[in-house]
Amino acid sequence: MVGTIEQIIQYLFKQDNTKQYEVKEVKKKRSLNANSYFWKLLQDICDLQNLNTIEEYQKRVKELGIFRQFKFPTSQVNTFEKVWNDRGIAWFCEVVDTLYIGNEEFKIINAYYGSSSYNSKQMSRLIDNLVQDCQAVGIETKTPAEIKSL
């Protein structure tokens, strides 16, 4: 069948007024196995080196640099931090600067996304860095092919 997109959609779905359809690009989703593997390796390295797991996680996420920057009046910072942090233990933010507009003080906040929201490329970078660190201290890791399959 040859026709416009609209004609093809009407033919395929025999649209009526009671139904709605959405056409969108299908993207390969990142497996939650990748996130689980990351947390397992992170726990292993933290146990070996006597590190705080959450602090080490935050350090690694900051190094990756996936965050959104916000500017808030100082009086609103605590509320924003609470809302952002309530998304989970891996969602965190930090005040990185202060500026003044007129007489009002504002804080610049970097709000870091939890790794469970990362796409495949971002998660791969996070895992690759951790795998290198684990291998350097003798922690056994999956093969590159096994990691890629996650």
N, C-alpha and C positions, 0 to 999 in steps of 0.2 A: 504494500500500500504506500502510495506517495501522496503527500499532502502537507499542509501546514501543521505546526505543532498542535494548534487548537483542534484541528480536524482529527489528528491521530489520537489525541487525548479523548475527544468525544467518542470516537469509535471504540477505543479500548475500554473505557469506563462507562459508556452509555449513560452519560451524566443526566441526572435529574436535579431538581431544585432541592431535594432533601439531603444530598450528599455533597461533601467538600473533599477535594483531593489536593495534595501538595506534592510538587515535583522538586526534588533537590538532589544534589550531588551526594553519592554514597562515598563516605570516607572510611578507611580502615580504622577501626577503633583500637586503642591501646588496651591490651589485656590487663586486668587487675592482677594477674600473676606477676607482671613486671613490678608493680608497686609492692606486692608482697615479698618478692625476691629482694628488692632494694631494702626493705625494712629488716629482713632476716640478716642480710650482710651487714647492715648498719649496726644491728644489735651485736653481731659477732665481733666486729671491730671495736665497738665500744666496751664490750665485756673484756676483751683482751687488753685494751689500753686504759681501762678504768676511766672511761669518759661518760659524761651524761648524754644519753641518747638524744634527747630533744635538743640540747644545745649543739650537739654535733650535726644533727639534721639541719637545724637553722643555719649553721655555718656553711654547710654544703649548698643549701638552697640560695643563700646570699651570694655565694661564689658563682652560681649559675646565672644569677641576675634576672630572674623572671619575677617581676613585681609591677605594681602600678603605683604611681606617685599621686598623692592628694595634698591639697592645701586646705587647712581648716582653721577657723578662729580657735585660739587656745582653749576657750571654754567648751568646745565641742570634741576635743581630742579623746577624752576618756570614753565618751559614748561611741565614737567611731571604733576605737580599739576593742571595746567589748563586743560590738556587733561583728567585726571582722574575725576576732579570735574565737567567737562562738561557732564558727564554721567547722572547727575541729582543731586538734592539738597541733596539726601541721600548718595551720594558717596563722601567720603572725605579722606584726608590723612594728616599725620603729620610727621614732622621730629623728629626722636627719638634719633639720635646719630650722631656724626661726627667722621670720621676716616681719617687718612692720609696714602696714599700709595706713597712713595717717597715724592715729593714736592707737590703732588696734594691732594686737600681736597675733600672728598666724604661725602655725607649725606646719612644716613640710614632713609628710609621712610616706615612707615606703611600705606598701602593703604587699607581702609575699603570698603567692598562691600555694596551696598545698599540692604535693606531688600527685595526688589522686586526680587532679584536674589537668595534668600535663598531657600533651599529645605525644605520639610515639617518638618523635625526634627529640623533644625535650627530655623525656624519660630516659631515652637511650644515653644522652649526654650525662645525666645524673648517675645512672648505673655504671657507665663506662669509667667515670672518675672513681667511683667507689670500688669497683672491681680492681682497678690498678692499685689502689691503696691496700686492699685486702691481700692481693697477691704479694705485695712488697713485704708484708709482715707474716706471710705463710698461711693465710686463711684460704682454704680450698674454695674455688668458685666454679661455676658452670663453664663449659666450653663456649667460645664465641658463637658457635652455631646454636647451642642450647639457649643462650641469652637472646639471640636474634629471634628465636621462635617464641619468646615470651611476648 
